[in-house]
Amino acid sequence: MRRIVVVGASAAGLAAVETLRREGYDGTLTLVGDEPWTPYDRPPLSKQLLAAEWEPDRLALRTPDDLAGLGLDLRLGVAATGLELSDRTVRLADGSDVPYDGLIVATGVRPRRLPGEGAHVLRTLDDALMLRERLTPGRRLVVVGAGFLGAEAAAVAWRLGAHVTLLEPAPVPLAHAVGTEVGRVLSRAHVDRGVDLRCGVTVTEVTEDGVRLADGEAIDADEVLVAVGSLPNTEWLDGSGLAVGDGVVCDEFCEAARNVYAAGDVARWYNPLFGTSMRIEHRTNAAEQGMVAARNLLHPEARKPFAPVPYFWSDQYDMKVQAYGFLRGHDEVAVVDGDLAERRFVAVYRTGDRVSGALAVGMPPKAIRLWRQAIAAGAAWSETVRTEVPATGA
């Protein structure tokens, strides 16, 4: 294997090329990225960068010298447009073809959009800088979508003095992921600060003056941010023969086809720890999966399943949210420490009869780490969570 190509120059792709070199690979290593920037960190885009607490150079994941030391064939500012499995070739937007013996797909996701023009999204450095420039005191901002990304941006905009309206189609934001009671607690943090949170409303289009709802109501805004989820970047794989279904479909080793692996937000793989297929859009998962995909590609005789306990965090106002596990589709939630009303608690999640997740708000890291161990061990709910702890339905 003398030529390896990694498509996607963000956290997963960077972790993959670094791991390949660290593991002794000395062949041609091509890293392709559709943005002109060297790999940078995305979580701060909706937090420190948007708040103007950080400048772009602080987001760089590696220095120029670090990247130079990897000896990469670096192709930035050019997107992959096609894949020929039989010829083992990646086609690029500049018309060039890049041959490979091994391939790692790490092309990430892109934001979903709404009909109409002029709305902001928040995925790239350019997106964040454009919105930051517009968020001046007194500016009216409508955020469509009260998931973690929309909630973080709303919190920053409020701190910057903007008048924020937060629109969410679900009755309770994030209830599908964290449960109704925890979703209500997180939502109250916005309401308490004067954010106009409206739930159970559907935005049908972005207009010149703001947004229009399904019932015909128009909401005026100077700026609109659409944060209604993401789509995996797999269009360039159409006709390639790779299985695609809400991401690049992989086995437990992150392999999608012979000598073709996927990692990061674009990868849908079977996680044997939870016994299900999943696609995780979290920064920690991207780096960990990039490393595992690289090792499994380079050392097929010693492949190991990728069976992580997913982790994510979110900063909103004065709240620090941390979570481990796979919370979606849970059957029950129990508060095992702290108090929901004080926004300082640990909640654990049951799926079947196992502890499948844990979420903490306003608690020290050690308060949730023990629950990570329980999740990793597949601990039984009935043996781990005390029955006298009041529980809430999902």
Secondary structure as UniProt FT lines:
FT   STRAND          3..7
FT   HELIX           11..22
FT   TURN            23..24
FT   STRAND          28..33
FT   HELIX           43..46
FT   TURN            47..52
FT   HELIX           56..59
FT   HELIX           64..68
FT   TURN            69..71
FT   STRAND          73..76
FT   STRAND          80..84
FT   TURN            85..88
FT   STRAND          89..92
FT   TURN            93..94
FT   STRAND          97..99
FT   STRAND          102..105
FT   STRAND          109..111
FT   HELIX           125..134
FT   TURN            137..138
FT   STRAND          140..144
FT   HELIX           148..159
FT   TURN            160..161
FT   STRAND          163..168
FT   TURN            173..174
FT   HELIX           175..178
FT   HELIX           180..191
FT   TURN            192..194
FT   STRAND          196..199
FT   STRAND          203..207
FT   TURN            208..209
FT   STRAND          210..213
FT   TURN            214..215
FT   STRAND          218..220
FT   STRAND          223..226
FT   STRAND          230..232
FT   HELIX           235..237
FT   TURN            238..239
FT   STRAND          248..249
FT   TURN            252..253
FT   STRAND          255..257
FT   TURN            258..259
FT   STRAND          260..262
FT   HELIX           264..266
FT   STRAND          267..271
FT   TURN            272..275
FT   STRAND          276..278
FT   HELIX           283..298
FT   HELIX           300..302
FT   STRAND          311..316
FT   TURN            317..318
FT   STRAND          319..325
FT   TURN            328..329
FT   STRAND          332..339
FT   TURN            340..343
FT   STRAND          344..351
FT   TURN            352..353
FT   STRAND          354..361
FT   HELIX           366..376
FT   TURN            377..378
FT   HELIX           381..384
FT   TURN            387..388
FT   STRAND          391..393
//
